[in-house]
Structures are given as C-alpha cells and as structure tokens.
Amino acid sequence: MKNPILRPTLVLFAALTLVTGVAYPLLTTGIAQAAFPREANGSLVMKDGKAIGSELIGQNFTAPGHFWGRPSATGPMPYNASASGGSNQGPLNPALKDAVMARVAALREADPGNTVPVPVDLVTASASGLDPHISPAAARYQVARVAKARNLPADKVAALVEAQVELPWLVFVGEPRVNVLQLNLALDTLR
C-alpha cells in the first residue's frame, strides 16, 4: 500500500534543506564577504602577517606592563568563546561578592599606591564573558601600574589611553570604551 503523503513530504524536506541549509547560508556568506569582508572573517587583528586576536573577543592580559580587561566568566579558560555566557550570579549571591572582593584585592596588590576607587568593569564580568573593551575610567585606573612596569612616563601612557578611547556610535548610542587589545598593541610601540 502506497502512502500518498510520503513523496510530497520527502520532496518538501529536500527542498527546504536545500533552501535553508545550502542556498541561504551561501547567499548570506557571499553578501557578508562582499560587503563586510573584515567583519565576516572575525575582525581579526594582524601583526607581522599573523592573527593575534580579534577586536571582538577579549584576551587574558595579566602582565603588569599590560592593561587588563574585564574578568571573564568563561572559566576555567578565560575568554573561551565556546563557553560564552554570564556567571548568572545575582547581586545577592555571596559568590559574586567574594569574587568581586578577590578581584579588588588583586588590583590593589598589583598597584598598592593606587587609592582611587576601582572601576566596576575591572571586577565584574560582562554578560558574554568575552568583552574586549573596558571603560576609559578602567584604563585610566591602570595607567600608573603600566607606566611603572614599563619605565615610561605616566603622562605618556595616559595620553595613549586617551588616544585609544572610542566614542559612542552616532555620538549617543553606547558608552565611550577602550579596546584592550588595541591599547596594548599601541603600548608595545611606545619607547
């Protein structure tokens, strides 16, 4: 006995697979590569012909002579894109308070002379855990430590920070921010 629904079902399944699984991805990939090739390939940052990171994903800088980014909630490996997501710890969760206090203590230990309040984005992870940016205040907070570690004048490092501040999109969408990877690359060029 023949099933009258089987053939049209298989034809529809094959057609939808071709349209949504092959044609649409090829079309959108082609348009993205033609219109926005850099972004479509991950906004990679190149140095000496080698990809060293992306403008879109933070990196785990820990050396005293580098600016540090936001903490990553993607542990145990920081900035692991396959584990993107927040910690889901609410403001009343004792684990969040303990983590923040430990991060404040680590920042104070790394720069004991710095008595300025620690900017919140240096002690809390972003929703994705992959944020490549910090606030200008967070970058300014680290100027003295970085300048001392590199034997550079603090005003020269501070000027570099100000030069790296990205303004909000269309002047009012978002907040000013500093890309940590780009800032550290610019820092590496200072003498």
Biotite code that builds the C-alpha atoms (Angstrom):
import biotite.structure as struc

atoms = struc.array([
    struc.Atom([0.000, 0.000, 0.000], chain_id="A", res_id=1, res_name="MET", atom_name="CA", element="C"),
    struc.Atom([1.385, 3.350, -1.027], chain_id="A", res_id=2, res_name="LYS", atom_name="CA", element="C"),
    struc.Atom([1.472, 6.255, 1.369], chain_id="A", res_id=3, res_name="ASN", atom_name="CA", element="C"),
    struc.Atom([0.143, 9.352, -0.500], chain_id="A", res_id=4, res_name="PRO", atom_name="CA", element="C"),
    struc.Atom([1.875, 11.750, 1.907], chain_id="A", res_id=5, res_name="ILE", atom_name="CA", element="C"),
    struc.Atom([5.364, 10.207, 1.829], chain_id="A", res_id=6, res_name="LEU", atom_name="CA", element="C"),
    struc.Atom([6.526, 11.517, -1.573], chain_id="A", res_id=7, res_name="ARG", atom_name="CA", element="C"),
    struc.Atom([5.387, 15.161, -1.096], chain_id="A", res_id=8, res_name="PRO", atom_name="CA", element="C"),
    struc.Atom([6.870, 15.113, 2.421], chain_id="A", res_id=9, res_name="THR", atom_name="CA", element="C"),
    struc.Atom([10.267, 13.938, 1.169], chain_id="A", res_id=10, res_name="LEU", atom_name="CA", element="C"),
    struc.Atom([10.231, 16.446, -1.705], chain_id="A", res_id=11, res_name="VAL", atom_name="CA", element="C"),
    struc.Atom([9.356, 19.295, 0.679], chain_id="A", res_id=12, res_name="LEU", atom_name="CA", element="C"),
    struc.Atom([12.030, 18.127, 3.127], chain_id="A", res_id=13, res_name="PHE", atom_name="CA", element="C"),
    struc.Atom([14.665, 18.066, 0.367], chain_id="A", res_id=14, res_name="ALA", atom_name="CA", element="C"),
    struc.Atom([13.580, 21.474, -0.980], chain_id="A", res_id=15, res_name="ALA", atom_name="CA", element="C"),
    struc.Atom([13.658, 23.127, 2.461], chain_id="A", res_id=16, res_name="LEU", atom_name="CA", element="C"),
    struc.Atom([17.024, 21.532, 3.212], chain_id="A", res_id=17, res_name="THR", atom_name="CA", element="C"),
    struc.Atom([18.450, 22.984, 0.011], chain_id="A", res_id=18, res_name="LEU", atom_name="CA", element="C"),
    struc.Atom([16.936, 26.428, 0.579], chain_id="A", res_id=19, res_name="VAL", atom_name="CA", element="C"),
    struc.Atom([17.603, 26.836, 4.310], chain_id="A", res_id=20, res_name="THR", atom_name="CA", element="C"),
    struc.Atom([20.639, 24.601, 4.677], chain_id="A", res_id=21, res_name="GLY", atom_name="CA", element="C"),
    struc.Atom([22.561, 25.410, 1.487], chain_id="A", res_id=22, res_name="VAL", atom_name="CA", element="C"),
    struc.Atom([21.253, 28.349, -0.551], chain_id="A", res_id=23, res_name="ALA", atom_name="CA", element="C"),
    struc.Atom([20.524, 30.785, 2.301], chain_id="A", res_id=24, res_name="TYR", atom_name="CA", element="C"),
    struc.Atom([23.859, 30.240, 4.132], chain_id="A", res_id=25, res_name="PRO", atom_name="CA", element="C"),
    struc.Atom([25.781, 30.578, 0.849], chain_id="A", res_id=26, res_name="LEU", atom_name="CA", element="C"),
    struc.Atom([23.883, 33.749, -0.050], chain_id="A", res_id=27, res_name="LEU", atom_name="CA", element="C"),
    struc.Atom([24.369, 35.415, 3.340], chain_id="A", res_id=28, res_name="THR", atom_name="CA", element="C"),
    struc.Atom([28.032, 34.385, 3.477], chain_id="A", res_id=29, res_name="THR", atom_name="CA", element="C"),
    struc.Atom([28.607, 35.747, -0.026], chain_id="A", res_id=30, res_name="GLY", atom_name="CA", element="C"),
    struc.Atom([26.922, 39.062, 0.778], chain_id="A", res_id=31, res_name="ILE", atom_name="CA", element="C"),
    struc.Atom([28.863, 39.376, 4.043], chain_id="A", res_id=32, res_name="ALA", atom_name="CA", element="C"),
    struc.Atom([32.180, 38.598, 2.344], chain_id="A", res_id=33, res_name="GLN", atom_name="CA", element="C"),
    struc.Atom([31.460, 41.138, -0.404], chain_id="A", res_id=34, res_name="ALA", atom_name="CA", element="C"),
    struc.Atom([30.097, 43.943, 1.784], chain_id="A", res_id=35, res_name="ALA", atom_name="CA", element="C"),
    struc.Atom([31.992, 43.445, 5.071], chain_id="A", res_id=36, res_name="PHE", atom_name="CA", element="C"),
    struc.Atom([34.953, 41.100, 4.483], chain_id="A", res_id=37, res_name="PRO", atom_name="CA", element="C"),
    struc.Atom([36.883, 42.104, 7.607], chain_id="A", res_id=38, res_name="ARG", atom_name="CA", element="C"),
    struc.Atom([33.897, 41.702, 9.917], chain_id="A", res_id=39, res_name="GLU", atom_name="CA", element="C"),
    struc.Atom([32.747, 38.495, 8.213], chain_id="A", res_id=40, res_name="ALA", atom_name="CA", element="C"),
    struc.Atom([36.140, 36.982, 8.977], chain_id="A", res_id=41, res_name="ASN", atom_name="CA", element="C"),
    struc.Atom([36.078, 37.816, 12.684], chain_id="A", res_id=42, res_name="GLY", atom_name="CA", element="C"),
    struc.Atom([37.570, 41.338, 12.788], chain_id="A", res_id=43, res_name="SER", atom_name="CA", element="C"),
    struc.Atom([40.988, 39.779, 13.226], chain_id="A", res_id=44, res_name="LEU", atom_name="CA", element="C"),
    struc.Atom([43.904, 41.898, 14.381], chain_id="A", res_id=45, res_name="VAL", atom_name="CA", element="C"),
    struc.Atom([47.030, 41.091, 12.389], chain_id="A", res_id=46, res_name="MET", atom_name="CA", element="C"),
    struc.Atom([50.655, 41.642, 13.361], chain_id="A", res_id=47, res_name="LYS", atom_name="CA", element="C"),
    struc.Atom([53.512, 40.669, 11.066], chain_id="A", res_id=48, res_name="ASP", atom_name="CA", element="C"),
    struc.Atom([51.053, 38.763, 8.881], chain_id="A", res_id=49, res_name="GLY", atom_name="CA", element="C"),
    struc.Atom([49.791, 36.647, 11.775], chain_id="A", res_id=50, res_name="LYS", atom_name="CA", element="C"),
    struc.Atom([46.406, 36.836, 13.501], chain_id="A", res_id=51, res_name="ALA", atom_name="CA", element="C"),
    struc.Atom([46.999, 37.718, 17.150], chain_id="A", res_id=52, res_name="ILE", atom_name="CA", element="C"),
    struc.Atom([43.418, 38.231, 18.232], chain_id="A", res_id=53, res_name="GLY", atom_name="CA", element="C"),
    struc.Atom([40.075, 39.727, 17.387], chain_id="A", res_id=54, res_name="SER", atom_name="CA", element="C"),
    struc.Atom([38.683, 43.154, 18.138], chain_id="A", res_id=55, res_name="GLU", atom_name="CA", element="C"),
    struc.Atom([35.502, 41.369, 19.225], chain_id="A", res_id=56, res_name="LEU", atom_name="CA", element="C"),
    struc.Atom([36.797, 38.906, 21.841], chain_id="A", res_id=57, res_name="ILE", atom_name="CA", element="C"),
    struc.Atom([38.788, 39.837, 24.923], chain_id="A", res_id=58, res_name="GLY", atom_name="CA", element="C"),
    struc.Atom([42.125, 38.329, 25.786], chain_id="A", res_id=59, res_name="GLN", atom_name="CA", element="C"),
    struc.Atom([43.620, 37.425, 29.132], chain_id="A", res_id=60, res_name="ASN", atom_name="CA", element="C"),
    struc.Atom([46.356, 40.005, 29.734], chain_id="A", res_id=61, res_name="PHE", atom_name="CA", element="C"),
    struc.Atom([47.944, 39.508, 33.166], chain_id="A", res_id=62, res_name="THR", atom_name="CA", element="C"),
    struc.Atom([51.431, 41.030, 32.921], chain_id="A", res_id=63, res_name="ALA", atom_name="CA", element="C"),
    struc.Atom([51.920, 44.214, 34.976], chain_id="A", res_id=64, res_name="PRO", atom_name="CA", element="C"),
    struc.Atom([53.121, 46.021, 31.849], chain_id="A", res_id=65, res_name="GLY", atom_name="CA", element="C"),
    struc.Atom([49.830, 45.465, 30.028], chain_id="A", res_id=66, res_name="HIS", atom_name="CA", element="C"),
    struc.Atom([46.371, 46.852, 30.527], chain_id="A", res_id=67, res_name="PHE", atom_name="CA", element="C"),
    struc.Atom([43.983, 44.244, 31.884], chain_id="A", res_id=68, res_name="TRP", atom_name="CA", element="C"),
    struc.Atom([40.497, 43.676, 30.543], chain_id="A", res_id=69, res_name="GLY", atom_name="CA", element="C"),
    struc.Atom([37.274, 42.729, 32.228], chain_id="A", res_id=70, res_name="ARG", atom_name="CA", element="C"),
    struc.Atom([37.183, 39.458, 34.119], chain_id="A", res_id=71, res_name="PRO", atom_name="CA", element="C"),
    struc.Atom([35.814, 36.603, 32.038], chain_id="A", res_id=72, res_name="SER", atom_name="CA", element="C"),
    struc.Atom([33.016, 34.350, 33.250], chain_id="A", res_id=73, res_name="ALA", atom_name="CA", element="C"),
    struc.Atom([34.051, 31.645, 30.779], chain_id="A", res_id=74, res_name="THR", atom_name="CA", element="C"),
    struc.Atom([36.363, 29.812, 33.160], chain_id="A", res_id=75, res_name="GLY", atom_name="CA", element="C"),
    struc.Atom([38.386, 27.857, 33.718], chain_id="A", res_id=76, res_name="PRO", atom_name="CA", element="C"),
    struc.Atom([39.954, 29.119, 30.473], chain_id="A", res_id=77, res_name="MET", atom_name="CA", element="C"),
    struc.Atom([39.421, 32.906, 30.274], chain_id="A", res_id=78, res_name="PRO", atom_name="CA", element="C"),
    struc.Atom([37.797, 34.303, 27.142], chain_id="A", res_id=79, res_name="TYR", atom_name="CA", element="C"),
    struc.Atom([36.793, 30.885, 25.853], chain_id="A", res_id=80, res_name="ASN", atom_name="CA", element="C"),
    struc.Atom([34.273, 31.709, 23.112], chain_id="A", res_id=81, res_name="ALA", atom_name="CA", element="C"),
    struc.Atom([32.767, 28.217, 23.231], chain_id="A", res_id=82, res_name="SER", atom_name="CA", element="C"),
    struc.Atom([31.755, 28.842, 26.850], chain_id="A", res_id=83, res_name="ALA", atom_name="CA", element="C"),
    struc.Atom([30.289, 32.308, 26.292], chain_id="A", res_id=84, res_name="SER", atom_name="CA", element="C"),
    struc.Atom([27.779, 33.360, 28.893], chain_id="A", res_id=85, res_name="GLY", atom_name="CA", element="C"),
    struc.Atom([27.468, 35.201, 32.139], chain_id="A", res_id=86, res_name="GLY", atom_name="CA", element="C"),
    struc.Atom([28.002, 33.762, 35.585], chain_id="A", res_id=87, res_name="SER", atom_name="CA", element="C"),
    struc.Atom([24.292, 34.184, 36.371], chain_id="A", res_id=88, res_name="ASN", atom_name="CA", element="C"),
    struc.Atom([25.233, 35.330, 39.840], chain_id="A", res_id=89, res_name="GLN", atom_name="CA", element="C"),
    struc.Atom([22.801, 37.932, 41.103], chain_id="A", res_id=90, res_name="GLY", atom_name="CA", element="C"),
    struc.Atom([23.702, 40.883, 43.322], chain_id="A", res_id=91, res_name="PRO", atom_name="CA", element="C"),
    struc.Atom([22.667, 38.982, 46.455], chain_id="A", res_id=92, res_name="LEU", atom_name="CA", element="C"),
    struc.Atom([24.785, 35.923, 45.663], chain_id="A", res_id=93, res_name="ASN", atom_name="CA", element="C"),
    struc.Atom([27.657, 35.603, 48.162], chain_id="A", res_id=94, res_name="PRO", atom_name="CA", element="C"),
    struc.Atom([29.853, 34.015, 45.466], chain_id="A", res_id=95, res_name="ALA", atom_name="CA", element="C"),
    struc.Atom([29.627, 37.199, 43.386], chain_id="A", res_id=96, res_name="LEU", atom_name="CA", element="C"),
    struc.Atom([30.559, 39.343, 46.366], chain_id="A", res_id=97, res_name="LYS", atom_name="CA", element="C"),
    struc.Atom([33.516, 37.060, 47.157], chain_id="A", res_id=98, res_name="ASP", atom_name="CA", element="C"),
    struc.Atom([34.704, 37.125, 43.525], chain_id="A", res_id=99, res_name="ALA", atom_name="CA", element="C"),
    struc.Atom([34.473, 40.922, 43.356], chain_id="A", res_id=100, res_name="VAL", atom_name="CA", element="C"),
    struc.Atom([36.305, 41.349, 46.655], chain_id="A", res_id=101, res_name="MET", atom_name="CA", element="C"),
    struc.Atom([39.076, 38.990, 45.482], chain_id="A", res_id=102, res_name="ALA", atom_name="CA", element="C"),
    struc.Atom([39.417, 40.941, 42.229], chain_id="A", res_id=103, res_name="ARG", atom_name="CA", element="C"),
    struc.Atom([39.595, 44.261, 44.097], chain_id="A", res_id=104, res_name="VAL", atom_name="CA", element="C"),
    struc.Atom([42.274, 42.793, 46.382], chain_id="A", res_id=105, res_name="ALA", atom_name="CA", element="C"),
    struc.Atom([44.288, 41.565, 43.367], chain_id="A", res_id=106, res_name="ALA", atom_name="CA", element="C"),
    struc.Atom([44.112, 45.011, 41.738], chain_id="A", res_id=107, res_name="LEU", atom_name="CA", element="C"),
    struc.Atom([45.171, 46.695, 44.984], chain_id="A", res_id=108, res_name="ARG", atom_name="CA", element="C"),
    struc.Atom([48.056, 44.239, 45.372], chain_id="A", res_id=109, res_name="GLU", atom_name="CA", element="C"),
    struc.Atom([49.224, 44.862, 41.790], chain_id="A", res_id=110, res_name="ALA", atom_name="CA", element="C"),
    struc.Atom([49.235, 48.640, 42.376], chain_id="A", res_id=111, res_name="ASP", atom_name="CA", element="C"),
    struc.Atom([49.401, 49.329, 46.133], chain_id="A", res_id=112, res_name="PRO", atom_name="CA", element="C"),
    struc.Atom([49.819, 53.080, 45.739], chain_id="A", res_id=113, res_name="GLY", atom_name="CA", element="C"),
    struc.Atom([46.577, 53.443, 43.802], chain_id="A", res_id=114, res_name="ASN", atom_name="CA", element="C"),
    struc.Atom([43.859, 54.620, 46.205], chain_id="A", res_id=115, res_name="THR", atom_name="CA", element="C"),
    struc.Atom([41.313, 55.610, 43.541], chain_id="A", res_id=116, res_name="VAL", atom_name="CA", element="C"),
    struc.Atom([38.060, 53.606, 43.670], chain_id="A", res_id=117, res_name="PRO", atom_name="CA", element="C"),
    struc.Atom([38.294, 50.540, 41.419], chain_id="A", res_id=118, res_name="VAL", atom_name="CA", element="C"),
    struc.Atom([36.060, 50.894, 38.326], chain_id="A", res_id=119, res_name="PRO", atom_name="CA", element="C"),
    struc.Atom([33.274, 48.333, 38.374], chain_id="A", res_id=120, res_name="VAL", atom_name="CA", element="C"),
    struc.Atom([34.145, 46.857, 34.972], chain_id="A", res_id=121, res_name="ASP", atom_name="CA", element="C"),
    struc.Atom([37.537, 45.704, 36.279], chain_id="A", res_id=122, res_name="LEU", atom_name="CA", element="C"),
    struc.Atom([35.885, 43.493, 38.896], chain_id="A", res_id=123, res_name="VAL", atom_name="CA", element="C"),
    struc.Atom([32.691, 42.260, 37.183], chain_id="A", res_id=124, res_name="THR", atom_name="CA", element="C"),
    struc.Atom([32.378, 40.081, 34.094], chain_id="A", res_id=125, res_name="ALA", atom_name="CA", element="C"),
    struc.Atom([30.250, 41.096, 31.134], chain_id="A", res_id=126, res_name="SER", atom_name="CA", element="C"),
    struc.Atom([27.127, 39.170, 30.129], chain_id="A", res_id=127, res_name="ALA", atom_name="CA", element="C"),
    struc.Atom([29.023, 37.230, 27.464], chain_id="A", res_id=128, res_name="SER", atom_name="CA", element="C"),
    struc.Atom([32.260, 36.859, 29.406], chain_id="A", res_id=129, res_name="GLY", atom_name="CA", element="C"),
    struc.Atom([34.118, 37.843, 26.236], chain_id="A", res_id=130, res_name="LEU", atom_name="CA", element="C"),
    struc.Atom([34.033, 41.650, 26.327], chain_id="A", res_id=131, res_name="ASP", atom_name="CA", element="C"),
    struc.Atom([37.122, 43.118, 24.602], chain_id="A", res_id=132, res_name="PRO", atom_name="CA", element="C"),
    struc.Atom([36.509, 46.629, 25.957], chain_id="A", res_id=133, res_name="HIS", atom_name="CA", element="C"),
    struc.Atom([36.913, 48.436, 29.226], chain_id="A", res_id=134, res_name="ILE", atom_name="CA", element="C"),
    struc.Atom([35.714, 51.871, 30.210], chain_id="A", res_id=135, res_name="SER", atom_name="CA", element="C"),
    struc.Atom([38.076, 54.833, 29.901], chain_id="A", res_id=136, res_name="PRO", atom_name="CA", element="C"),
    struc.Atom([37.967, 55.012, 33.719], chain_id="A", res_id=137, res_name="ALA", atom_name="CA", element="C"),
    struc.Atom([39.203, 51.406, 33.945], chain_id="A", res_id=138, res_name="ALA", atom_name="CA", element="C"),
    struc.Atom([42.053, 52.174, 31.544], chain_id="A", res_id=139, res_name="ALA", atom_name="CA", element="C"),
    struc.Atom([42.962, 55.359, 33.423], chain_id="A", res_id=140, res_name="ARG", atom_name="CA", element="C"),
    struc.Atom([42.942, 53.422, 36.706], chain_id="A", res_id=141, res_name="TYR", atom_name="CA", element="C"),
    struc.Atom([45.751, 51.194, 35.362], chain_id="A", res_id=142, res_name="GLN", atom_name="CA", element="C"),
    struc.Atom([47.998, 53.938, 33.929], chain_id="A", res_id=143, res_name="VAL", atom_name="CA", element="C"),
    struc.Atom([50.352, 54.223, 36.936], chain_id="A", res_id=144, res_name="ALA", atom_name="CA", element="C"),
    struc.Atom([50.901, 50.446, 37.197], chain_id="A", res_id=145, res_name="ARG", atom_name="CA", element="C"),
    struc.Atom([51.567, 50.046, 33.470], chain_id="A", res_id=146, res_name="VAL", atom_name="CA", element="C"),
    struc.Atom([53.853, 53.099, 33.308], chain_id="A", res_id=147, res_name="ALA", atom_name="CA", element="C"),
    struc.Atom([55.879, 51.879, 36.287], chain_id="A", res_id=148, res_name="LYS", atom_name="CA", element="C"),
    struc.Atom([56.203, 48.335, 34.889], chain_id="A", res_id=149, res_name="ALA", atom_name="CA", element="C"),
    struc.Atom([57.411, 49.690, 31.538], chain_id="A", res_id=150, res_name="ARG", atom_name="CA", element="C"),
    struc.Atom([59.549, 52.520, 32.909], chain_id="A", res_id=151, res_name="ASN", atom_name="CA", element="C"),
    struc.Atom([57.535, 55.054, 30.934], chain_id="A", res_id=152, res_name="LEU", atom_name="CA", element="C"),
    struc.Atom([56.298, 58.486, 31.999], chain_id="A", res_id=153, res_name="PRO", atom_name="CA", element="C"),
    struc.Atom([52.740, 58.184, 33.306], chain_id="A", res_id=154, res_name="ALA", atom_name="CA", element="C"),
    struc.Atom([51.599, 61.175, 31.243], chain_id="A", res_id=155, res_name="ASP", atom_name="CA", element="C"),
    struc.Atom([52.766, 59.452, 28.050], chain_id="A", res_id=156, res_name="LYS", atom_name="CA", element="C"),
    struc.Atom([50.791, 56.304, 28.921], chain_id="A", res_id=157, res_name="VAL", atom_name="CA", element="C"),
    struc.Atom([47.775, 58.431, 29.904], chain_id="A", res_id=158, res_name="ALA", atom_name="CA", element="C"),
    struc.Atom([47.909, 60.233, 26.550], chain_id="A", res_id=159, res_name="ALA", atom_name="CA", element="C"),
    struc.Atom([47.963, 56.865, 24.801], chain_id="A", res_id=160, res_name="LEU", atom_name="CA", element="C"),
    struc.Atom([44.846, 55.806, 26.710], chain_id="A", res_id=161, res_name="VAL", atom_name="CA", element="C"),
    struc.Atom([43.037, 58.988, 25.698], chain_id="A", res_id=162, res_name="GLU", atom_name="CA", element="C"),
    struc.Atom([44.025, 58.429, 22.053], chain_id="A", res_id=163, res_name="ALA", atom_name="CA", element="C"),
    struc.Atom([42.519, 54.924, 22.192], chain_id="A", res_id=164, res_name="GLN", atom_name="CA", element="C"),
    struc.Atom([39.111, 55.954, 23.575], chain_id="A", res_id=165, res_name="VAL", atom_name="CA", element="C"),
    struc.Atom([36.366, 55.001, 21.115], chain_id="A", res_id=166, res_name="GLU", atom_name="CA", element="C"),
    struc.Atom([33.372, 57.324, 21.218], chain_id="A", res_id=167, res_name="LEU", atom_name="CA", element="C"),
    struc.Atom([29.795, 56.007, 21.280], chain_id="A", res_id=168, res_name="PRO", atom_name="CA", element="C"),
    struc.Atom([28.257, 55.034, 17.969], chain_id="A", res_id=169, res_name="TRP", atom_name="CA", element="C"),
    struc.Atom([26.489, 58.072, 16.434], chain_id="A", res_id=170, res_name="LEU", atom_name="CA", element="C"),
    struc.Atom([27.716, 60.025, 19.488], chain_id="A", res_id=171, res_name="VAL", atom_name="CA", element="C"),
    struc.Atom([24.825, 58.834, 21.705], chain_id="A", res_id=172, res_name="PHE", atom_name="CA", element="C"),
    struc.Atom([24.462, 55.055, 21.308], chain_id="A", res_id=173, res_name="VAL", atom_name="CA", element="C"),
    struc.Atom([26.507, 53.261, 23.955], chain_id="A", res_id=174, res_name="GLY", atom_name="CA", element="C"),
    struc.Atom([29.328, 54.454, 26.150], chain_id="A", res_id=175, res_name="GLU", atom_name="CA", element="C"),
    struc.Atom([32.907, 55.520, 25.446], chain_id="A", res_id=176, res_name="PRO", atom_name="CA", element="C"),
    struc.Atom([35.169, 52.463, 25.562], chain_id="A", res_id=177, res_name="ARG", atom_name="CA", element="C"),
    struc.Atom([38.730, 51.287, 25.065], chain_id="A", res_id=178, res_name="VAL", atom_name="CA", element="C"),
    struc.Atom([39.630, 48.091, 23.210], chain_id="A", res_id=179, res_name="ASN", atom_name="CA", element="C"),
    struc.Atom([42.202, 46.401, 25.449], chain_id="A", res_id=180, res_name="VAL", atom_name="CA", element="C"),
    struc.Atom([43.982, 44.507, 22.664], chain_id="A", res_id=181, res_name="LEU", atom_name="CA", element="C"),
    struc.Atom([44.358, 47.631, 20.522], chain_id="A", res_id=182, res_name="GLN", atom_name="CA", element="C"),
    struc.Atom([45.537, 49.633, 23.550], chain_id="A", res_id=183, res_name="LEU", atom_name="CA", element="C"),
    struc.Atom([48.184, 47.032, 24.431], chain_id="A", res_id=184, res_name="ASN", atom_name="CA", element="C"),
    struc.Atom([49.380, 46.868, 20.828], chain_id="A", res_id=185, res_name="LEU", atom_name="CA", element="C"),
    struc.Atom([49.728, 50.652, 20.780], chain_id="A", res_id=186, res_name="ALA", atom_name="CA", element="C"),
    struc.Atom([51.509, 50.457, 24.132], chain_id="A", res_id=187, res_name="LEU", atom_name="CA", element="C"),
    struc.Atom([54.001, 47.965, 22.703], chain_id="A", res_id=188, res_name="ASP", atom_name="CA", element="C"),
    struc.Atom([55.052, 50.590, 20.140], chain_id="A", res_id=189, res_name="THR", atom_name="CA", element="C"),
    struc.Atom([55.966, 53.180, 22.806], chain_id="A", res_id=190, res_name="LEU", atom_name="CA", element="C"),
    struc.Atom([59.607, 53.647, 23.670], chain_id="A", res_id=191, res_name="ARG", atom_name="CA", element="C"),
])
